[in-house]
Amino acid sequence: MSLPKLLSNRQFQEVTAAAGISALIYLIINLFVIGGDEFVFQLNSFLVSPLSIVTVVMAMLLWRQMKIGVQSRFIWSGLLAGWMCWAIAELLWATYSLLGQDPFPSPADIFFLAGYIPLAIGFLSRLSKLPQRPDKTQRVLIGTISLVVGGATIVYILLPILQSYDPGLFLENLLSIFYPLADLVLLLLVVRLLFTYGPGIYGMAWRLILIGFITVTVSDLFFSYADWNGLYYPDARATLMSTIGVDWMYSLSYLLWAFGIYTLRELLGEHHARTSNFQPKLVPNTYILLFTDKDKRVSDVSPNYYPLFPVRELKRKSLVDILGISEQQEHHIHDKLLTEKKYSEELIHVTGSDGIVYEARISGLAIMPSPNQFDGAILLLRLFAQPGETTHGLSEYHKTLVWNILKKVDNNEKKEISSFLRDYYLAYITSLFNLALREGGAPMSQSFLDELHTVSRKNGWGMIFEAHMKWDSNPAAYLEAPNHAWRTMLETAKQFTSQLTDTATVEACMQDVRIQFSDEVLETAARFDGLISPHART
């Protein structure tokens, strides 16, 4: 599902509005301490539990949606396990708070700490499999953030705890040191992941989830600092450090996670294995010239006519005689030449040797030295001759005539080439898409599509690849894109899936596609591999 389509979805609009309004109201309550210090403290203490449960339920639904893709199920298993541990911890924390007992330290910390392990494993597995790597600028930014946050954690949190170590509070001291370290590791993993997703709707959904981990980490670090220094609700007063820096950001994390997961579920529900067209429409590989005189009789032909047609003595023959078309078709062609001085390309069927019927395209130019003097015509017949059939090449003079007719007369050659390249390359790209879907599930196949979008957008090609649409249903953009665009898109797809799997697997996938093409398709593809105009290779 594309971003415009998702934004126009009524349910998505309602969920987005509800989430945004809720976050804003919650911010205002904490900012202005509406209801008093005690009310704000109780609200912040008990709101997190239902939010954590909603996040777990949403994550479980998305995990079940990952029917294929071991890697996707692996990362989401890690995230789900981590969120489940934290949800249990939130319930225990709320219970202790409700009973008037200090929840730190408590059994809730066991589940808080346990949650870091599957989360870290899930993120590490994601980093090891994502094909996209940060560029130099992004690496510098990641390094800067790491140094600043790491330095601040050490100076303002860890050193004060170590300097005021109390042997009688061993467990509190140990937890106060471990939490910032675990948060720091998680933050560095998340920041690294933040730069691996493209600008598409899929990347946006993942960024919401990753930003949620950033806000929860920052909130935890603020809490560690505030709690150790007696600044978390000092004297039961709601301060900005307590309400905004810790509680609001902490609750916002769960809201971002739940909304990001919801967006992913809406987006990835339309991903499924796609079928390919292994018989693209063939482009004519033979260009035959027919010369007629003022009496509309054939005077000459190019040499490559003879191997394909049975008539040997052509002088004074009609088009009906040498091509096997109807008299009505012949009259139509000559009438157009006389009235319009040219004959725009039309599809006809001609009869060759041994009764073979060819689907051909005929066009031409009238020979008129003066407006009222018709001396004949030069007709161009384009057809596909089976590989292996003997055809003679054209002379340079004949090639010039072919080029001149194609230039001056309306024809479908460019469209035919573009359509063939579209179907031919889409067969490979579709197979690689299915490979990405099979290996990494819907998240990885969406990353595959995002990568294609990025390349298309950078080059201004306008080629659209969406999970919900038929890829060949966007003919305008496909036909307007230069022919080499398809080769570039295929190389992009190969590079992506090679990093996801390995080169051997990708090459095997390519070979599986190739062997399903007919010899005629492969012959046509070979002609355009160098992107040379076909009549230049006749």
N, C-alpha and C positions, 0 to 999 in steps of 0.2 A: 504494500500500500504506500503510495507516494504521500509527501507532506501535504499538498493541496487536498488530496482525497481524504486524508486523515482529519485535517482541520475542518473539512466540510461535514464530517460525520457528527450527527446530532448528539449521540451518546458521548462521544469524545469531548465535544464542546461543553456538555453539562458537567462531566467529570472534571475537566480542566478548570471550569469556572468555580465549581465547588471547592476544589483543592486550593485554588488561588485565594478565594474569599476566606476560607478557613484559616489559611496561613496568615493572612493580613489581620483578621480579627484577633488571632492568637498573639500576633506581634503587638498590636495596640494594647491588649490587656496587660502584657508583660512590660511594655514600655511605660505605660502610665499607671501601672499597679492598680488597675480597676478592680474593686472589690476588697482591697486591703491586702496587707502583707500575708496574712494567714491564708486567705483565699487563693492568692497567686501561688503560694508555696504548695498548697494541697492540690491545686489544678496541675501544676507541673509534675508533682510526684505521681499522680494517678493517671494522667493522660497518656503517658508513654506505653503503659501496658496494652490497652486496646490497639494503639497504633502498631505495636510490635506484632500483635496477633494478626492484624490485617496484612502486614508485610509478609509474614510467614505463609498465610493462606494464599496470597497472590503469587509468592515464589513457588509454592507447591503446585499451583495450577500451571505455571509456566514450565516447571520441571516436567510435569506430565505431558506437556505439549511437545517436549523435545523427544519425539518418537524415534528419530534417527539422529545420528551424530554423537559418537561416543565422547568427543571432546566437549561439546556443548553440555551434555548431561553431566560431565565430570565437573566443569566449573560451577554449574548450577547446583550440583549436589553439595559442593563445598560452601557456596553462599547460603543455600537452604539450611545446611547443618549449623552454620555459624549463626544465622538469624534465629533458628530454633533455640539454640543455647542462650542467646541474648534475650529471647522472649521469656524463657523460663526464669532467667535472672531478673528481668523487669518485674515479673509477677511476685517473685520472692522479695525484691526490694520494696515494692508497693505494700506487700503484706506486713513487712517489718515496720514500715513507716506508719501504716494504719494502726498497728499495735503499740505505737509509741516507742519502739525500740530502734536503736542505731543500726542501720543496715550495713554499716562498714566498720569492720569486716564481718561477713556473714556467709552462709552457704551460697548466697547469690553470686559472690565473687568466684566460686568454683565454675559456675556456668559462664560468667563473663569472660574469664580467662580461657576456658575451653573453646569458646567461640572463635578466638583469634586463630586457632590452629587450622580448621577447615577453610576459613576465609583466606588465610595466607596461601594455603596449598592451591585453592581454586584460582587465585590471582596469578600465582607463579605458573600454573599450567596454561593460563590464558596468554601470559607474556611469552611463553616458549613456543606457542603455536600461531600467534598473530603474524601474518606476513609483513605488514607495514612496520617500519622502524622509524624512530624519530630522526629528523634531520639535524644538522649541526646546531642551528639556532635553538631547536627544541632541547637538544642535549645540554646546551649551556644553561637554558632556563631550568631544566630539571636539576642540574647540579647546583645552581644558585639557590633554588627553593630548598633543596636537601641541606645545604650548608646553613642557611638562615634558620630554618625550623630546628635542625639538629642542634645548632649552637644555642638557640633560645631555650630549648628543652634542657640542655645540660646546665646552662648558666642559671636559669630562673626556677628550675624544678628539681633536677637531680642533685646538684651541688648543695642547695639548702637542706635537702632531706638528709644527705650524707653528713653534712656538718652538724646537724642537730640530732644525730642518731641517738635513740633512747633504747637501751637493751630491754626495757620492760615493755616496749611496743614493737617487738620484733616482727610480728605478722603485719601490723599496719605499715611499718617501714618497708618491709619486703614488697607488699602490694603497691605501695606508693611509688616504688622504684620500677616495678615490673610494668605497671599500666602505661606510664609514659613511653617506656621502651617499645612495648608492643604497639602502641599507637603510632610511634614514629616509624616503625617498620611498615605498618599497614599504610601509612600516609605516603611513604616513598613508593610503594608498589602501585598505589592508586594514581599518584601523579604521573608515574611512568606510563600507566595504561591510558591516561587521559589524552595522551598525544597520539594514540594509535588508531583512533576512530575518525572516519571521514566526516564531512559536513552534512551528510544526509540525515533523514529521520531516524535511521537506525543508530547513527552516531549520537544524535541528540538524546535518544532514550538512554543509551549507555552513559552519556555524560551526566544525566540526571542521577543515575545510580552512583556513579563515581563521585560526583559532587556531594552526594549524601554521605559517603564515607569520609570525605574531607571535612564536612561540617561536624560529623560525630567525633572525628579525631581531634579537631580544634576544640570542640566542647569538652572532651575528656582532658585535654591538656590544660584548658582554663580551670576545669574542676580540680585537677591535681594541684595546680598553683594556688587556687583560691582556698581549697580545703586545708592545705598544709599551713597556709598563712592566716587562717581564721577569717577569710573574706567571703565565704559562702554563707549567705544569709546571716551576717553578723548581728548578734542580739535579735535574731528572728526578723530582721529588716530585709526587705526586698531591694537589692541594689542592681544596677545595670549589669555588673559582672555576674551576678547570680541569675537574674531573670533572662537577659539577652545573651550574654557571653556563654552561659552554660545551658540553661534549661530550654530556651527557645530554639537555639541551634541544635540541641540534642533531639528535640521532638521533630524539628524540621527535617532531620536526617531520615526518620522513618517515613515522613510524608513524601520526600523525594524518592525514596526507594520504592514505595508502593506505587507512586504515579509512574516512575520509570518502568517498573515491571508491567504495569497495565498498558503502557504505550508499546512495549515490546510484544506483548500478547496480541494486541491489535495488529501490529505490523507483521509479525511472523506467522500469523494464522494462515496466510495465503501462499506460503512456500511449499512447493511440492515438486517432485521430479517432472521434468519437461520432456516432450517428445521432439524428435528432429525430423526435418524433411531431407531425405537422402537422395531425392531426385529433383534438383532444381531445374527450372526451365532452361534448356540449352540455348546458347547463343550461336547464331549462324557462323560457320567456319569457312564457308566458301562463297566467293563473290564472283558472279558471272555477268559479263557485259553482253548485251544484245543490241545490235545496230539495225535500225530500220530505215527504209528510204521514204521518199515522198508518197509512194503508193502504199505505205504501211506494210511493206513486205520486208522480211529479214534480209539484210545484205551481208552481215558478218556477225561473228560471235567471238568472244575471248576463247583461248585454247582450252580452258578448263571446263568448257561446256561438254566436249565430246565424251569424256569417260563416264559421264553421268546420264546422258540422254541417248536414245537410240537413233535419232535422225542424223544422217551423215551429210546428205546433200541439202544445203540450207537455202541456196539462192532462190529467191522469189517465193519462199515458204512464208506462211502466216504464223503468228504466235500460237494459233490453235494447233498447227501442225507440229511445231517444235517443242511445245510445252505441254500440250494435252489439256489446255484450258478450254472453256466454252466460248462460243462466238460472242455471247453477251458480254463476257468479261473482256474479250479483246476490243469490242466496240467501246466499252466504258473507258478503257485505258487510252485509246486513241482520241476519243472525244475530249477527255481531260487535257491531253497534251495539246490539242488544237485550241481549246478555249483558254487554258490557264498557263500554257507554255511549260508546264511541268506536271509531273504526276506524283503526288504525295504518297508515301509508302502505304501499301495495303497488304493484307494477308491473303495469299492464294494457295491452292494446292496444284502442284505440277506432277506430271507422270514421267518418270525416268526409265532407264533401261530395266528390262525384266519386270516391267509393271510396277516398280517401286514408286510410291506416292510420297512426295516431299512436301512438308509445310514450308512454304517460301514467302519472302517479302519482296515485292516488286515496286520499284520507283523509277523515275527517269526525268530527263530534260529534253524538251523539243529543240530541234536544230532549225532556227529561224533567222536567216541573215537579215531579213527585214520584217516589219510587223505583219505583212500579209503574205509572206513567202515561207511555206513549210517544206523543208528539205528532208525531214525524217526525225528520228529521235534516238537517244542513247538510253537504254533501259538497264537498270541494275537489279539483278536477281540475287537475293541473299538467302542461303539455305544451309542446313547442317548436313554434311556428308559424313557417314559413319567412319570411324577410324579404320584405316587399312584400305579404304577405297582410293584408287589412283586419281589424283587431281594434279593438273599442271599449274605452275605458278603464273602469275601475271607479269607482264613486262612493266617497266617503269612508266611507260606511257599509259598503260591500262590502269596502273595504280593511281596515277594522277587523275584519271577520269573518275575512278571510284570515289576518291577523296572529294572531288569537286561536286559530284552528285550528292554525297552524304552531307556536304556543307550547305548546299543550296536548297535541298528538298527536305521537307519534314519527314523524319524517320524516328524509329524507336530504338536505334542501336544503343545509345547511351543508357536509356532506361533498361534495356535488356541486360546490358553488362552489369549495371548496378543491382538489378534484381537477382541476377545469378550470383554475384559476389555476396549479396546479403544472405541468400539461402545457403550458399556453400559454407561461408564462414560461421553462420549461426549454428550450423550442425556441430561444428567443433566447439564453439563457445557454449552451446547448450549442454554438450556432453561434459565439459569441464565444470559448468555450473552444477550439474548433477553430482559430479565428483566432490565438489566443495560441500554440497548439501549432505551427501552420504557420509563424508568424513567429519564434518564439523557441525552438521545440523543447520537449522534455519538461521541462527546468528552468523555462521560463517558464510553461508550462501548470500546473506544480505551484505556482508563485508565485500564479497566478490562483486556484487552489483554496484556497491558504492565505489569500488575501485574503477569499474568501467565508466561510471558517471563522471568521476573526477577527470579521467583522461579525455572523455568526450567534451566536457565543459572547458577544460584548459585549451583544447584545440578548436573550440567553437563549432563542433560538428552537429550538436543538437540530437545526437543518437540517444534514445531513451530505453533503459532496461528496468522494468518494474516487475515484481513478482506476480502482480495481479493481472498483467496484460499480456497479450500475444505480442511477442517481440517483432513480428513482421507486420504488425498493424500500424506502424508508424512510417509509412512509405515516403512521405515528403522529406523528412529529415534523413532517412537512409539514402534516398536517391540524390539528395543535394550534397551529401558528404563525399569527399574525394575517394577514389577507389582504394588508395593506400590506407585509408582510415580503418578498413576491416582487418588488414594485416596487423596494424598497430593494436587494435582491440584484441585480436587473438593472442598476440605476444603478451599483452597485459594479463589476459586470462591464464596463459600458460605460466607466467612468472608467479602469479598469485598462488595457483594450485601447486606449483613446484615447491614453494616455501611451505605450503600447508602439508604436503605429502613428501614426494621426492620426484626427481627428474624422470626416473624410470617409470614410475606410475603414470605420470602425465604423458610420456611418450607412448605407453601402452594404450592409454585412453585415446590418443590421437590416431593410433593405428587401427583401433577398433572402429573408429568413425570412417577412416579412409577405405577400409575393405568393404564397407557397405555402399560405397558409391559405384555407379556403373562406369565402364570404361569411357563412355561418352562424356560423363561428368568430369572425370579426371583429365581427359584430353582438353576439355574446355578450360578447366582450372589451370592447366599447364600453360595455356596460351596467355592467360592474364596474370600469371605469377610475376612476370616482369612488368605488368601493367602497360603492355604495348598494345596499341590499337590493332585489332585483328586484321584489317585490310593491309597493314604494313608487314604482315607476316604471311600473306597469302602466297 
